[in-house]
Amino acid sequence: MSLSAAFVSVILIWSTTPLAIKWSALEAGFSFAVFSRMVIGTLLCAALLVTLRVRFPLHRRARLAYLVSGTSMFGAMGLSYWSAQFISSGMISVLFGLSPLITSLGAMLWLKEEALTANKLAGIAFGVLGLFTVFYGNLQLGSEAVLGLAALLLAVVVQSLGLVWLKRIGDDSPPLATTLGSLLVGLPLFFAEWMLTAGGVVPAALSGRASAAIVYLGIVGSVLGFVLYYYLIKYMEAGRIALITLVTPVLALLLGSYLNGEVVLPQVWAGTASILFGLALHRWGTRWMGGSGSRL
């Protein structure tokens, strides 16, 4: 696959994933929807690993990476599916747009990888401003929407700090093996969540839309999306990859409005614009200022 095709595919996958989460969680129940998705993803990932003869390391560093990735995935996915019951699909993508900012801040504080320059601090400030604007816009939707946003923000933090922890571990296992190891760790946790919240009850009937959403997320969202993303990381410069997070929130909002009839409030658009500007400033601010970003 060419880099351009992989780049466009990741944008489409990340833009459509929130809507698929919404459709599956509302009809199937959030815990069954995410558990069934992970079952499909695990089976497919294992089949690919065997078919492609990819090694599956079990040394200490690999096991630690599987544990960290699997538990952070459980936290992020579980909270995201729960919050999808109360907020729009577009909001899921908007808040996950904060992930690069939180990851970068975690890397600065924990890994000492980057200096906290003026443009990075300004980018984080715009991201926080956008977050507050989004929360303010959803206050009028009721307490459940605010709780959903709070849970989703926690999901973003869990995922972002999980990525920083994985970077600190520094495991060099094949991406497909890391994905499978993470799914194997997370699957029992998702099963336990389903048993505790829904009593392990399988929905009596699912519409074609909900069933297709679960299968789509299991195959495309859980496996193909990760493989393509790792492919881009390996062969494409970081600046171009960062454009993905600037495109997907807007596209997800438009898809949610068009395909699911979701109302996008003016405050949400304003908050989204602030978050995206913060991301751009954080990533390219030094270049815009002629390389004069001062260390703080």
N, C-alpha and C positions, 0 to 999 in steps of 0.2 A: 504494500500500500504506500502511495506517495504521502509526503508530509502534509501537503495541502488537504488531501482527502481525510487523513487522520485528524487534522486540526478542525475541519468542518464537522466531522463526525462527533468529536468530543463536545463541541459547542451544542450540537443538536441533542446529544444524549443528556448533557447536564441541564439543558433548557427544558426538556420534556420529562425528566425524572420527577420533579416536584408535583406535576399534574398527575402522573401515574401513581405517586404515593397517595395523593388526595383521593383519587378514584378508588384505589384498593382499600385504604384505611377506613373510609366512610362506610363502605358496603360490607366488607369482610370482617371488620373489627381490626383495630390497629395491631394487636399482638399476633393474630393469625396471619395478617397480611405480611408483616415483616418476617415472621418465622417461615412461612411458605416460600417467600422470596429467597431466603437464605438457604433453604433446602435445595431449591433449584440451582442456585449459584454454586453451592458446594458440590453437587453431583456433576455439574458441567465442568467445573474447574478440575475436579479429580480426573474426569475422563480425558480432558485436554492434557493434563500432566502425564498420564500414562501413555496416551497416543503419541505425544510429542517427545516422550522420553526425557522429560525435564527432571533434573535431580531435585530431591526434597530433603534438604539438609536438616539434621536433628542435633547439631552441636549446640552448646550452651547459648551462644549469641543468637542463633536462629530461633531457638525455643523462646528466648526472652522477647525477641521481636514479634513472634506469633502471639505471645501472651499480651503484650502491650497493644498491638494492633487490633487483636480480637476484642479485648475489653473496651478499648476506646470506640471501636466500631459499634459494639453493643450499646454503649452509652449514647453515642451520637444518633444512631439509627432508631433506637427505642424512643428517645425523646422527640425525634423528628416526626415519627409516625404518630405518636400521641398528640403532638401539637397540631398535626394536619387535620384533626377533627374540629379545630376551632378557628384556624386562620386560613387564608387563601393560599393556593399553591405558589403564586408569584412571590408571596412573602417569604416562603422557604428559601427560594433562590436569592432574594435580596439579602437576607441575613447571612446566608452562607457566603455571600460576597465579602463579608468581613473576615473570612478565614485567613486570607493572606496577611492582613494587618495583624491579627492576633498571633499567627504563626511567627511572623517576623519579630514581633515584640517578645514572644517567648524565647526565640533564638537569641535575641540580644541579651536577655536577662539570664538565660540558663546556659547557653552555649558560647556566649561572648563572641558571636560570629560577626556582627555588624555594629558599627557605631551608630548612636542615636543622633543623626544629623537633623538640622533644622527642617529640611523638607520631609523627612520621615516622621518627625514629631507633628508637623502640620498635617500630614496625611492621616495620621491616627486621630488627630483632633477633628478633622472633617468627617472621618468615619464615625466617631462618637456622636458628633452633631447630627449626622444622618440617622443614627440609631435612635436618638431621643426624638427626632422628628417623626420617625415611623411609629414609635410607641405612642406619641401624642396623638397621631392620626387615628390610632386604633382604640383610644380610650372610649370614644363614642360608640364603639361596637360592643362594649360590655366587658365584664371582668374575665369571662372565658377567653376572649381574644387576647387580653393582656397576659393571662397565664400561659396561653399558647405561645406567645412571643417570648416570654421569659424562659420557658422550657426549650424553645428553639435556640435562643441565645446560649443557653447552657450547653446544648448539643454542639454548637459551633466551637465553643471554648474547649469542650472535651476532645473533639476531633483535631483541633489545631494543636493543642498541647500534646496529643498523642503523636502527631507527626514530628514535633520537636523531640519527643522522647525517642522515637525511632531513629531520628538523625543522630542522637547522642549514642544510641546503641551501636550504630554503624554496621549493621549486618549486610553482607553482600550476597544473600541468597537470591535466586532468580525471582523476578516479580511475580510470576505465576505461582511459585512455591509459597511466597509470602502471602499472596492472596488466599491460597488454600489453607495455609496454616492459621490465618486470621479467621477464616470462616469456620474452621474446625473448633477453634476456641470459642467463637461467638455463638455457634449453633446451640449448644446446651443452655446457654444463658437466655437465648430467645425462646427456647422451648419452655424453660422454667417461667419466663414472663407470661407466655401464653397460658400455661396451666394455672398460674396464680390470678391472672386478670380475667380469663374467659373460661376457666375450668377445663381447658383442653377441648372445648366444643368446636367442631367444624361447622361452619355456616351451612344451613340447609340448602341454600341455593344462592348462586352468584350469577350476576348478569355477565354477558359476554364482555362488556367493557371492563368490569372489575377483574375477571379472569385473565383477560389479555394484559391488563396492567401488571398483574402479579408475575405473569410469565415474562413480560417485557423487562421488568425490573430484575428478575432472576437471571436472565440471559444477557441482556444488553447493559443494564445498570450495574450489576454486580461483577460481571466478568469482562465483557467487551470494553466497557468504559475504562476500567482500570488498565487493561492491556494497552489500549491506545494511548492513554495518558502517560504510562511509563515509556512507551515508544517515543512520544514527543519529548519527554524529559531527556531521553538519551540522545536524540538527534537534532533537536531544535533549540535555538537560543532562548534563554529564560525570558527575555523581553517580549518575544512574540507569544510565548505560552501565557504570559500574564494578561494578554488581551482577552483570553477566554473569560476571565472573571469580570471583565468590563462589558461583555456582550450578553452573557447568559441571564443576568437578572432582568434586563429590559425585555429580552425575548420571552422569558418565562412569564413576566407580567402580561405581555401581549397575548400569549397563548392561553393563559388562565382566563383572561377577559373574553377572548373570542370563542374558546372551546368549552368553557365552564361557566360563562356568564358572571365572572367575578368582577365586582366593582372596585376599581383602583382609585382611592381617594387622592385629592391633590397633595395632601401631606405625605402620602406614600411616594408619589413621584418626586417630590422635593427631597425627601429623605434618601431615596434611591440615588438621585443626582449627586447629593453630598457624599454618600458612601463611595460612589464610582469616582468622583473627583478626588477623594481622599486616596483611593487605590492608585490612581494615575500619578498623583503628586508623590506618593510614597515610593512608587516604582521608578518614575522618570524625572522627579523634581530636580535632582542634581544636574541632569542634562539640560533642563529648561533654564536653570540658573547659571549655566555656563560652568558647571563643575564646582561651584562655590559653596556647596552645602557644608556648613560648619558643623564640627563635632560638638556635642553638648555634654 
